[in-house]
Amino acid sequence: MSKEVKFPRAAYAGGLVTDPKPTKAGGKSLFIGEESIGVGAFKPSHGIVRWDDVARVEITSGMTGGAFGIVSPSGQQRVQIAVERKDGTTALYEVFRVSPAQVRSALALRLMPLGIEVAA
């Protein structure tokens, strides 16, 4: 299995006390790595959450609108990812121009062996 899955055209929408500022919609990539998830240009630099801190992950989809308070590129498919940590905080991400099945598959490869639930 590859070490990391990368989805271009993504954003961190906030939620973490340690990293409260959202990134520009579609201006970064979402990185799903062996140890963590996060958003950045060339490597994760915003909204980084380690898998051992995660309680559950929820994936939803729809068309643009910025449900998490960020401005989304108009008229694009959007997948929203909510990563709930064991401490009760939730990191929010959006990925554009990708199907929910693609994101769910990438997350399931990382999370199922760890026993972390991926809800639809």
MMTF fields as JSON, N, C-alpha, C and O atoms, coordinates in Angstrom:
{
  "mmtfVersion": "1.0.0",
  "mmtfProducer": "UNKNOWN",
  "numBonds": 479,
  "numAtoms": 480,
  "numGroups": 120,
  "numChains": 1,
  "numModels": 1,
  "chainsPerModel": [1],
  "groupsPerChain": [120],
  "chainIdList": ["A"],
  "bondAtomList": [4, 2, 8, 6, 12, 10, 16, 14, 20, 18, 24, 22, 28, 26, 32, 30, 36, 34, 40, 38, 44, 42, 48, 46, 52, 50, 56, 54, 60, 58, 64, 62, 68, 66, 72, 70, 76, 74, 80, 78, 84, 82, 88, 86, 92, 90, 96, 94, 100, 98, 104, 102, 108, 106, 112, 110, 116, 114, 120, 118, 124, 122, 128, 126, 132, 130, 136, 134, 140, 138, 144, 142, 148, 146, 152, 150, 156, 154, 160, 158, 164, 162, 168, 166, 172, 170, 176, 174, 180, 178, 184, 182, 188, 186, 192, 190, 196, 194, 200, 198, 204, 202, 208, 206, 212, 210, 216, 214, 220, 218, 224, 222, 228, 226, 232, 230, 236, 234, 240, 238, 244, 242, 248, 246, 252, 250, 256, 254, 260, 258, 264, 262, 268, 266, 272, 270, 276, 274, 280, 278, 284, 282, 288, 286, 292, 290, 296, 294, 300, 298, 304, 302, 308, 306, 312, 310, 316, 314, 320, 318, 324, 322, 328, 326, 332, 330, 336, 334, 340, 338, 344, 342, 348, 346, 352, 350, 356, 354, 360, 358, 364, 362, 368, 366, 372, 370, 376, 374, 380, 378, 384, 382, 388, 386, 392, 390, 396, 394, 400, 398, 404, 402, 408, 406, 412, 410, 416, 414, 420, 418, 424, 422, 428, 426, 432, 430, 436, 434, 440, 438, 444, 442, 448, 446, 452, 450, 456, 454, 460, 458, 464, 462, 468, 466, 472, 470, 476, 474],
  "bondOrderList": [1, 1, 1, 1, 1, 1, 1, 1, 1, 1, 1, 1, 1, 1, 1, 1, 1, 1, 1, 1, 1, 1, 1, 1, 1, 1, 1, 1, 1, 1, 1, 1, 1, 1, 1, 1, 1, 1, 1, 1, 1, 1, 1, 1, 1, 1, 1, 1, 1, 1, 1, 1, 1, 1, 1, 1, 1, 1, 1, 1, 1, 1, 1, 1, 1, 1, 1, 1, 1, 1, 1, 1, 1, 1, 1, 1, 1, 1, 1, 1, 1, 1, 1, 1, 1, 1, 1, 1, 1, 1, 1, 1, 1, 1, 1, 1, 1, 1, 1, 1, 1, 1, 1, 1, 1, 1, 1, 1, 1, 1, 1, 1, 1, 1, 1, 1, 1, 1, 1],
  "groupList": [{"groupName": "MET", "atomNameList": ["N", "CA", "C", "O"], "elementList": ["N", "C", "C", "O"], "formalChargeList": [0, 0, 0, 0], "bondAtomList": [1, 0, 2, 1, 3, 2], "bondOrderList": [1, 1, 2], "singleLetterCode": "M", "chemCompType": "L-PEPTIDE LINKING"}, {"groupName": "SER", "atomNameList": ["N", "CA", "C", "O"], "elementList": ["N", "C", "C", "O"], "formalChargeList": [0, 0, 0, 0], "bondAtomList": [1, 0, 2, 1, 3, 2], "bondOrderList": [1, 1, 2], "singleLetterCode": "S", "chemCompType": "L-PEPTIDE LINKING"}, {"groupName": "LYS", "atomNameList": ["N", "CA", "C", "O"], "elementList": ["N", "C", "C", "O"], "formalChargeList": [0, 0, 0, 0], "bondAtomList": [1, 0, 2, 1, 3, 2], "bondOrderList": [1, 1, 2], "singleLetterCode": "K", "chemCompType": "L-PEPTIDE LINKING"}, {"groupName": "GLU", "atomNameList": ["N", "CA", "C", "O"], "elementList": ["N", "C", "C", "O"], "formalChargeList": [0, 0, 0, 0], "bondAtomList": [1, 0, 2, 1, 3, 2], "bondOrderList": [1, 1, 2], "singleLetterCode": "E", "chemCompType": "L-PEPTIDE LINKING"}, {"groupName": "VAL", "atomNameList": ["N", "CA", "C", "O"], "elementList": ["N", "C", "C", "O"], "formalChargeList": [0, 0, 0, 0], "bondAtomList": [1, 0, 2, 1, 3, 2], "bondOrderList": [1, 1, 2], "singleLetterCode": "V", "chemCompType": "L-PEPTIDE LINKING"}, {"groupName": "PHE", "atomNameList": ["N", "CA", "C", "O"], "elementList": ["N", "C", "C", "O"], "formalChargeList": [0, 0, 0, 0], "bondAtomList": [1, 0, 2, 1, 3, 2], "bondOrderList": [1, 1, 2], "singleLetterCode": "F", "chemCompType": "L-PEPTIDE LINKING"}, {"groupName": "PRO", "atomNameList": ["N", "CA", "C", "O"], "elementList": ["N", "C", "C", "O"], "formalChargeList": [0, 0, 0, 0], "bondAtomList": [1, 0, 2, 1, 3, 2], "bondOrderList": [1, 1, 2], "singleLetterCode": "P", "chemCompType": "L-PEPTIDE LINKING"}, {"groupName": "ARG", "atomNameList": ["N", "CA", "C", "O"], "elementList": ["N", "C", "C", "O"], "formalChargeList": [0, 0, 0, 0], "bondAtomList": [1, 0, 2, 1, 3, 2], "bondOrderList": [1, 1, 2], "singleLetterCode": "R", "chemCompType": "L-PEPTIDE LINKING"}, {"groupName": "ALA", "atomNameList": ["N", "CA", "C", "O"], "elementList": ["N", "C", "C", "O"], "formalChargeList": [0, 0, 0, 0], "bondAtomList": [1, 0, 2, 1, 3, 2], "bondOrderList": [1, 1, 2], "singleLetterCode": "A", "chemCompType": "L-PEPTIDE LINKING"}, {"groupName": "TYR", "atomNameList": ["N", "CA", "C", "O"], "elementList": ["N", "C", "C", "O"], "formalChargeList": [0, 0, 0, 0], "bondAtomList": [1, 0, 2, 1, 3, 2], "bondOrderList": [1, 1, 2], "singleLetterCode": "Y", "chemCompType": "L-PEPTIDE LINKING"}, {"groupName": "GLY", "atomNameList": ["N", "CA", "C", "O"], "elementList": ["N", "C", "C", "O"], "formalChargeList": [0, 0, 0, 0], "bondAtomList": [1, 0, 2, 1, 3, 2], "bondOrderList": [1, 1, 2], "singleLetterCode": "G", "chemCompType": "PEPTIDE LINKING"}, {"groupName": "LEU", "atomNameList": ["N", "CA", "C", "O"], "elementList": ["N", "C", "C", "O"], "formalChargeList": [0, 0, 0, 0], "bondAtomList": [1, 0, 2, 1, 3, 2], "bondOrderList": [1, 1, 2], "singleLetterCode": "L", "chemCompType": "L-PEPTIDE LINKING"}, {"groupName": "THR", "atomNameList": ["N", "CA", "C", "O"], "elementList": ["N", "C", "C", "O"], "formalChargeList": [0, 0, 0, 0], "bondAtomList": [1, 0, 2, 1, 3, 2], "bondOrderList": [1, 1, 2], "singleLetterCode": "T", "chemCompType": "L-PEPTIDE LINKING"}, {"groupName": "ASP", "atomNameList": ["N", "CA", "C", "O"], "elementList": ["N", "C", "C", "O"], "formalChargeList": [0, 0, 0, 0], "bondAtomList": [1, 0, 2, 1, 3, 2], "bondOrderList": [1, 1, 2], "singleLetterCode": "D", "chemCompType": "L-PEPTIDE LINKING"}, {"groupName": "ILE", "atomNameList": ["N", "CA", "C", "O"], "elementList": ["N", "C", "C", "O"], "formalChargeList": [0, 0, 0, 0], "bondAtomList": [1, 0, 2, 1, 3, 2], "bondOrderList": [1, 1, 2], "singleLetterCode": "I", "chemCompType": "L-PEPTIDE LINKING"}, {"groupName": "HIS", "atomNameList": ["N", "CA", "C", "O"], "elementList": ["N", "C", "C", "O"], "formalChargeList": [0, 0, 0, 0], "bondAtomList": [1, 0, 2, 1, 3, 2], "bondOrderList": [1, 1, 2], "singleLetterCode": "H", "chemCompType": "L-PEPTIDE LINKING"}, {"groupName": "TRP", "atomNameList": ["N", "CA", "C", "O"], "elementList": ["N", "C", "C", "O"], "formalChargeList": [0, 0, 0, 0], "bondAtomList": [1, 0, 2, 1, 3, 2], "bondOrderList": [1, 1, 2], "singleLetterCode": "W", "chemCompType": "L-PEPTIDE LINKING"}, {"groupName": "GLN", "atomNameList": ["N", "CA", "C", "O"], "elementList": ["N", "C", "C", "O"], "formalChargeList": [0, 0, 0, 0], "bondAtomList": [1, 0, 2, 1, 3, 2], "bondOrderList": [1, 1, 2], "singleLetterCode": "Q", "chemCompType": "L-PEPTIDE LINKING"}],
  "groupTypeList": [0, 1, 2, 3, 4, 2, 5, 6, 7, 8, 8, 9, 8, 10, 10, 11, 4, 12, 13, 6, 2, 6, 12, 2, 8, 10, 10, 2, 1, 11, 5, 14, 10, 3, 3, 1, 14, 10, 4, 10, 8, 5, 2, 6, 1, 15, 10, 14, 4, 7, 16, 13, 13, 4, 8, 7, 4, 3, 14, 12, 1, 10, 0, 12, 10, 10, 8, 5, 10, 14, 4, 1, 6, 1, 10, 17, 17, 7, 4, 17, 14, 8, 4, 3, 7, 2, 13, 10, 12, 12, 8, 11, 9, 3, 4, 5, 7, 4, 1, 6, 8, 17, 4, 7, 1, 8, 11, 8, 11, 7, 11, 0, 6, 11, 10, 14, 3, 4, 8, 8],
  "groupIdList": [1, 2, 3, 4, 5, 6, 7, 8, 9, 10, 11, 12, 13, 14, 15, 16, 17, 18, 19, 20, 21, 22, 23, 24, 25, 26, 27, 28, 29, 30, 31, 32, 33, 34, 35, 36, 37, 38, 39, 40, 41, 42, 43, 44, 45, 46, 47, 48, 49, 50, 51, 52, 53, 54, 55, 56, 57, 58, 59, 60, 61, 62, 63, 64, 65, 66, 67, 68, 69, 70, 71, 72, 73, 74, 75, 76, 77, 78, 79, 80, 81, 82, 83, 84, 85, 86, 87, 88, 89, 90, 91, 92, 93, 94, 95, 96, 97, 98, 99, 100, 101, 102, 103, 104, 105, 106, 107, 108, 109, 110, 111, 112, 113, 114, 115, 116, 117, 118, 119, 120],
  "secStructList": [7, 7, 1, 3, 3, 3, 3, 3, 3, 3, 3, 3, 3, 3, 7, 5, 6, 6, 5, 7, 7, 7, 7, 7, 6, 6, 1, 3, 3, 3, 3, 3, 3, 1, 1, 3, 3, 3, 3, 3, 1, 1, 1, 7, 7, 3, 3, 3, 3, 3, 4, 4, 4, 3, 3, 3, 3, 3, 3, 3, 3, 3, 3, 1, 1, 7, 6, 6, 1, 1, 7, 7, 7, 6, 6, 7, 3, 3, 3, 3, 3, 3, 3, 3, 3, 6, 6, 1, 7, 3, 3, 3, 3, 3, 3, 3, 1, 1, 7, 2, 2, 2, 2, 2, 2, 2, 2, 2, 2, 2, 2, 4, 4, 4, 6, 7, 3, 3, 3, 7],
  "xCoordList": [0.85, 0.0, 0.899, 1.905, 0.524, 1.324, 1.266, 0.341, 2.265, 2.352, 1.347, 0.969, 0.904, 0.05, -0.883, -0.501, -2.112, -3.061, -3.263, -3.438, -3.237, -3.357, -4.534, -4.647, -5.42, -6.524, -6.286, -6.362, -5.996, -5.842, -7.189, -8.232, -7.169, -8.381, -9.152, -10.291, -8.507, -9.106, -8.938, -8.246, -9.581, -9.467, -9.648, -10.397, -8.948, -9.197, -10.184, -9.921, -11.314, -12.378, -12.406, -13.315, -11.43, -11.348, -11.825, -12.072, -11.949, -12.456, -11.472, -11.884, -10.178, -9.183, -8.753, -8.502, -8.669, -8.25, -6.82, -6.486, -5.982, -4.58, -4.38, -3.304, -5.403, -5.312, -6.7, -7.331, -7.181, -8.57, -8.846, -10.004, -7.817, -8.04, -8.217, -7.324, -9.359, -9.574, -8.626, -8.121, -8.39, -7.602, -8.549, -9.754, -8.019, -8.818, -9.38, -8.664, -10.65, -11.316, -10.632, -10.492, -10.21, -9.617, -8.185, -7.605, -7.586, -6.234, -5.131, -3.954, -5.469, -4.479, -4.836, -5.783, -4.068, -4.362, -4.646, -4.089, -5.515, -5.772, -4.846, -4.815, -4.097, -3.175, -3.718, -3.963, -3.9, -4.306, -3.099, -2.817, -2.384, -1.141, -1.27, -2.348, -0.156, -0.149, -0.436, -1.023, -0.026, -0.169, -1.153, -1.551, -1.56, -2.401, -3.124, -2.888, -4.022, -4.711, -4.418, -4.285, -4.32, -4.082, -4.099, -4.151, -4.054, -4.125, -2.868, -2.36, -2.378, -1.226, -0.925, -1.596, 0.087, 0.466, 1.3, 0.973, 2.361, 3.247, 3.308, 3.747, 2.87, 2.774, 1.752, 1.437, 1.226, 0.238, 0.818, 1.876, 0.115, 0.557, -0.6, -0.364, -1.844, -3.033, -3.976, -4.129, -4.601, -5.609, -5.085, -5.796, -3.866, -3.267, -3.837, -3.812, -4.354, -4.888, -4.259, -4.321, -3.659, -3.057, -4.164, -5.134, -4.011, -5.029, -5.231, -6.347, -4.193, -4.372, -5.177, -5.518, -5.49, -6.344, -7.794, -8.637, -8.097, -9.398, -10.376, -10.037, -11.606, -12.684, -13.523, -13.861, -13.862, -14.661, -14.529, -14.084, -14.929, -14.885, -16.238, -16.804, -16.756, -18.021, -17.79, -17.121, -18.355, -18.227, -19.607, -20.525, -19.753, -20.993, -20.608, -19.445, -21.585, -21.287, -22.422, -23.523, -22.142, -23.148, -22.506, -21.368, -23.247, -22.707, -22.215, -22.449, -21.549, -20.887, -21.8, -23.025, -21.175, -21.929, -21.164, -21.52, -20.112, -19.313, -19.992, -20.115, -20.433, -21.181, -20.407, -21.014, -19.093, -18.29, -17.818, -16.926, -18.415, -18.073, -16.959, -16.465, -16.552, -15.568, -16.25, -17.281, -15.691, -16.289, -15.838, -14.639, -16.781, -16.487, -16.493, -17.258, -15.637, -15.712, -17.112, -17.646, -17.7, -19.093, -19.366, -18.604, -20.465, -20.953, -20.141, -20.224, -19.368, -18.52, -19.016, -19.605, -18.764, -19.004, -18.092, -16.921, -18.638, -17.87, -18.069, -19.195, -16.983, -17.037, -16.572, -15.503, -17.374, -17.057, -16.63, -17.246, -15.578, -15.03, -14.955, -14.321, -15.599, -15.534, -14.768, -15.204, -13.628, -12.786, -12.951, -12.427, -13.689, -13.935, -12.812, -12.531, -12.188, -11.098, -11.633, -12.77, -10.809, -11.198, -11.451, -12.168, -10.865, -11.079, -12.36, -12.654, -13.125, -14.403, -14.35, -15.4, -13.167, -13.067, -13.181, -12.916, -13.577, -13.775, -13.059, -13.302, -12.188, -11.522, -12.373, -12.854, -12.558, -13.424, -12.611, -11.766, -12.891, -12.186, -13.209, -14.302, -12.839, -13.638, -12.702, -11.586, -13.174, -12.427, -13.365, -14.537, -12.849, -13.667, -13.306, -12.173, -14.321, -14.158, -13.673, -12.826, -14.21, -13.892, -15.158, -15.988, -15.301, -16.514, -16.371, -15.262, -17.494, -17.456, -16.851, -16.164, -17.104, -16.569, -15.045, -14.417, -14.441, -12.98, -12.391, -11.4, -13.008, -12.525, -12.757, -11.87, -13.947, -14.286, -13.316, -12.877, -12.983, -12.062, -10.673, -10.074, -10.172, -8.855, -8.834, -7.874, -9.893, -9.965, -10.124, -9.507, -10.939, -11.17, -9.88, -9.66, -9.03, -7.75, -6.899, -6.192, -6.968, -6.192, -6.889, -6.246, -8.203, -8.91, -9.447, -9.508, -9.839, -10.385, -9.401, -9.811, -8.122, -7.187, -7.007, -6.592, -7.321, -7.209, -8.494, -8.531, -9.554, -10.846, -11.596, -12.437, -11.31, -11.981, -13.143, -12.987, -14.3, -15.522, -15.498, -15.12, -15.908, -16.118, -17.605, -18.109, -18.307, -19.76, -20.075, -19.332, -21.19, -21.611, -22.626, -23.113],
  "yCoordList": [-1.174, 0.0, 1.242, 1.288, 2.251, 3.467, 4.175, 3.977, 4.995, 5.661, 6.779, 7.103, 7.38, 8.549, 8.656, 8.348, 9.098, 9.398, 10.905, 11.511, 11.505, 12.961, 13.306, 12.782, 14.193, 14.713, 16.21, 16.986, 16.626, 18.065, 18.774, 18.122, 20.085, 20.91, 20.609, 20.141, 20.887, 20.618, 21.838, 22.797, 21.779, 22.859, 22.296, 21.342, 22.902, 22.678, 23.755, 24.942, 23.356, 24.307, 24.714, 25.429, 24.273, 24.678, 23.601, 22.458, 24.001, 23.104, 22.783, 22.412, 22.921, 22.605, 23.878, 24.903, 23.81, 24.957, 25.344, 26.529, 24.363, 24.624, 25.159, 25.661, 25.059, 25.522, 25.984, 25.327, 27.114, 27.516, 28.151, 28.212, 28.628, 29.39, 28.482, 27.693, 28.578, 27.781, 28.191, 29.313, 27.272, 27.576, 27.932, 27.697, 28.487, 28.852, 27.591, 26.603, 27.624, 26.465, 26.077, 26.897, 24.829, 24.304, 24.721, 24.372, 25.465, 25.972, 25.07, 25.377, 23.98, 23.057, 21.628, 21.404, 20.669, 19.251, 18.601, 19.002, 17.594, 16.799, 15.596, 14.868, 15.388, 14.271, 13.271, 13.624, 12.031, 10.936, 10.029, 9.242, 10.146, 9.413, 8.243, 7.958, 7.571, 6.415, 6.792, 6.005, 8.002, 8.402, 9.533, 9.774, 10.247, 11.419, 11.847, 11.317, 12.83, 13.511, 15.0, 15.492, 15.715, 17.154, 17.766, 17.051, 19.082, 19.83, 20.682, 21.223, 20.796, 21.653, 21.713, 21.072, 22.485, 22.617, 21.412, 20.772, 21.107, 20.005, 18.905, 17.788, 19.231, 18.276, 18.837, 20.025, 18.027, 18.546, 19.664, 19.505, 20.794, 21.911, 22.56, 23.379, 22.202, 22.751, 21.614, 20.64, 21.753, 20.786, 19.371, 18.414, 19.227, 17.891, 17.171, 17.688, 15.962, 15.116, 13.741, 13.122, 13.272, 11.931, 10.888, 11.1, 9.763, 8.712, 8.177, 7.793, 8.14, 7.608, 8.545, 8.176, 9.765, 10.705, 10.682, 11.395, 9.872, 9.908, 8.906, 7.744, 9.381, 8.517, 7.995, 6.812, 8.897, 8.497, 9.534, 10.659, 9.13, 10.006, 9.934, 8.853, 11.091, 11.133, 11.812, 12.843, 11.219, 11.754, 12.087, 11.271, 13.293, 13.697, 14.33, 14.666, 14.489, 15.105, 15.991, 15.943, 16.798, 17.687, 18.63, 18.434, 19.648, 20.664, 21.84, 21.882, 22.773, 23.874, 24.689, 24.585, 25.502, 26.377, 26.74, 27.706, 25.99, 26.326, 26.003, 26.877, 24.78, 24.388, 24.617, 24.79, 24.62, 24.803, 26.243, 26.525, 27.154, 28.554, 29.042, 30.154, 28.244, 28.707, 28.851, 28.225, 29.659, 29.885, 28.779, 28.586, 28.053, 26.933, 27.37, 28.257, 26.749, 27.032, 26.7, 25.637, 27.574, 27.466, 26.279, 26.005, 25.57, 24.502, 23.231, 22.475, 22.959, 21.774, 20.739, 21.078, 19.472, 18.38, 18.605, 18.952, 18.406, 18.625, 17.436, 16.989, 16.936, 15.909, 16.557, 17.165, 16.425, 16.994, 15.863, 14.798, 16.112, 15.114, 15.741, 16.78, 15.114, 15.547, 14.49, 13.343, 14.873, 13.949, 14.29, 15.293, 13.437, 13.66, 13.028, 11.834, 13.865, 13.383, 12.833, 13.107, 12.061, 11.472, 12.529, 12.271, 13.729, 14.79, 15.59, 16.546, 15.196, 15.833, 16.923, 17.344, 17.397, 18.402, 17.722, 16.527, 18.492, 17.945, 18.819, 20.023, 18.209, 18.895, 18.696, 17.593, 19.77, 19.728, 19.986, 20.88, 19.174, 19.285, 19.236, 18.691, 19.815, 19.697, 19.346, 19.859, 18.461, 18.084, 18.299, 17.928, 18.899, 19.247, 18.378, 17.921, 18.163, 17.414, 15.988, 15.493, 15.338, 13.942, 13.295, 13.97, 12.02, 11.345, 10.939, 10.718, 10.844, 10.374, 8.971, 8.658, 8.13, 6.759, 6.757, 5.934, 7.668, 7.742, 8.127, 7.549, 9.102, 9.554, 8.468, 8.17, 7.88, 6.823, 5.648, 5.097, 5.265, 4.154, 4.454, 3.611, 5.654, 6.033, 6.054, 5.592, 6.588, 6.618, 5.227, 4.909, 4.402, 3.051, 2.232, 1.456, 2.398, 1.677, 1.999, 1.134, 3.233, 3.653, 3.313, 2.883, 3.507, 3.468, 2.108, 1.807, 1.281, -0.034, -0.861, -1.455, -0.929, -1.703, -1.134, -1.846, 0.149, 0.784, 0.686, 1.082, 0.157, 0.024, 1.335, 1.485, 2.296, 3.591, 3.585, 3.192, 4.013, 4.021, 5.133, 6.268, 4.785, 5.774, 5.773, 4.839, 6.818, 6.898, 7.663, 8.557, 7.297, 7.988, 9.045, 9.746],
  "zCoordList": [0.0, 0.0, 0.0, 0.708, -0.804, -0.848, 0.497, 1.286, 0.736, 2.026, 2.204, 3.329, 1.087, 1.206, 0.0, -1.129, 0.266, -0.804, -0.793, 0.264, -1.98, -2.088, -2.986, -4.095, -2.51, -3.304, -3.518, -2.567, -4.768, -5.015, -4.906, -4.856, -4.87, -4.781, -3.495, -3.523, -2.388, -1.079, -0.176, -0.521, 0.976, 1.962, 3.364, 3.576, 4.316, 5.729, 6.142, 5.95, 6.705, 7.028, 8.495, 8.917, 9.274, 10.667, 11.623, 11.238, 12.884, 13.906, 15.018, 16.117, 14.75, 15.776, 16.5, 15.867, 17.808, 18.611, 18.247, 18.218, 17.97, 17.646, 16.23, 15.906, 15.387, 13.993, 13.542, 12.713, 14.083, 13.834, 12.476, 12.062, 11.765, 10.536, 9.322, 9.013, 8.624, 7.413, 6.292, 6.272, 5.364, 4.174, 3.032, 3.126, 1.978, 0.805, 0.153, -0.015, -0.211, -0.826, -2.127, -3.034, -2.21, -3.429, -3.655, -4.683, -2.719, -2.91, -2.398, -2.592, -1.759, -1.187, -1.595, -2.349, -1.088, -1.303, 0.042, 1.064, 0.036, 1.23, 1.185, 0.193, 2.252, 2.35, 3.374, 4.527, 2.945, 3.834, 3.94, 3.037, 5.057, 5.229, 6.178, 6.7, 6.391, 7.287, 8.726, 9.468, 9.136, 10.529, 10.77, 11.909, 9.687, 9.912, 8.645, 7.559, 8.816, 7.729, 7.894, 9.015, 6.773, 6.841, 5.453, 4.452, 5.394, 4.148, 4.008, 4.991, 2.793, 2.531, 1.048, 0.24, 0.697, -0.709, -1.163, -2.163, -0.439, -0.812, 0.244, -0.031, 1.438, 2.55, 3.526, 3.455, 4.43, 5.387, 6.254, 6.863, 6.301, 7.13, 7.9, 8.789, 7.569, 8.241, 8.623, 7.885, 9.783, 10.194, 10.337, 10.031, 10.792, 10.911, 12.132, 13.248, 11.89, 12.958, 12.821, 11.759, 13.892, 13.902, 14.051, 14.78, 13.355, 13.403, 14.816, 15.166, 15.629, 16.986, 17.883, 19.007, 17.399, 18.128, 17.636, 18.181, 16.614, 15.948, 16.552, 16.779, 16.81, 17.294, 16.131, 16.086, 15.172, 14.016, 12.92, 13.15, 11.714, 10.546, 9.854, 9.695, 9.441, 8.706, 7.361, 7.278, 6.306, 4.956, 4.42, 4.497, 3.874, 3.2, 1.871, 1.649, 0.994, -0.299, -0.747, -0.199, -1.748, -2.306, -3.296, -3.724, -3.65, -4.551, -3.713, -2.505, -4.334, -3.656, -2.755, -2.819, -1.916, -1.034, 0.216, 0.891, 0.549, 1.717, 3.024, 3.882, 3.201, 4.402, 5.692, 6.749, 5.626, 6.837, 6.99, 7.789, 6.223, 6.39, 5.484, 5.669, 4.511, 3.544, 2.199, 1.95, 1.346, 0.034, -0.901, -1.103, -1.47, -2.344, -3.8, -4.178, -4.629, -6.061, -6.573, -6.257, -7.341, -7.755, -8.658, -9.585, -8.384, -9.238, -9.249, -10.217, -8.233, -8.218, -7.21, -6.184, -7.526, -6.573, -5.369, -5.524, -4.172, -2.952, -2.012, -1.795, -1.464, -0.44, 0.856, 0.908, 1.892, 3.198, 4.129, 4.16, 4.874, 5.794, 7.176, 7.36, 8.137, 9.531, 10.309, 10.401, 10.868, 11.633, 13.11, 13.594, 13.814, 15.234, 16.055, 15.954, 16.86, 17.702, 19.017, 19.4, 19.696, 20.971, 22.04, 23.007, 21.874, 22.857, 22.596, 23.314, 21.56, 21.266, 20.208, 19.723, 19.832, 18.775, 17.413, 17.279, 16.412, 15.07, 14.047, 13.964, 13.281, 12.168, 10.92, 10.66, 10.145, 8.975, 7.714, 7.669, 6.682, 5.409, 4.28, 4.44, 3.129, 1.913, 0.768, 0.681, -0.114, -1.31, -2.49, -2.433, -3.559, -4.717, -5.922, -6.068, -6.793, -8.045, -7.83, -8.573, -6.82, -6.531, -5.975, -5.367, -6.179, -5.704, -4.236, -3.752, -3.539, -2.148, -2.049, -1.076, -3.049, -3.031, -3.059, -2.392, -3.823, -3.877, -2.52, -2.074, -1.878, -0.57, 0.475, 1.274, 0.469, 1.428, 1.302, 2.312, 0.083, -0.156, 0.416, 1.084, 0.151, 0.662, 2.184, 2.801, 2.793, 4.254, 4.843, 5.86, 4.219, 4.735, 4.761, 5.691, 3.754, 3.73, 4.952, 5.47, 5.403, 6.583, 7.894, 8.851, 7.934, 9.211, 9.628, 10.82, 8.663, 9.03, 9.852, 10.849, 9.481, 10.309, 11.723, 12.637, 11.891, 13.205, 14.01, 15.175, 13.392, 14.068, 14.184, 15.071, 13.302, 13.34, 12.367, 11.211, 12.822, 12.033, 10.984, 11.273, 9.758, 8.697, 8.377, 7.754, 8.802, 8.609, 7.333, 6.926, 6.711, 5.495, 5.84, 4.953]
}
